[in-house]
Amino acid sequence: MAESPPPPGEAEEPEPEEYHLHTELGHELSRLGRHPVHEVERLAEEARDGEAETTPGIVIAGIAVWATILVVVVVGLVFLAAYLATR
């Protein structure tokens, strides 16, 4: 005798745990805070492979870090030039 299908709205097997990108990125950032040099190397390798779900986040964060450094240096040079010009 064949088993009857489950009632509508109920799955036969439990659904796999839902993937949450913000949770994964949180784990990446916490590891980065604990072992920064090792994690930067690991994240760079992971971004090169491009197979992880967090790869776009890793690349965007890397670009943001370099852009922030560039902006800070340029603003510092502008303030230095303004200070020297008004002296």
PyMOL commands that set and color helices and strands:
alter all, ss='L'
color gray80, all
select helices_A, chain A and resi 21-34+36-49+55-86
alter helices_A, ss='H'
color red, helices_A
deselect
rebuild
show_as cartoon
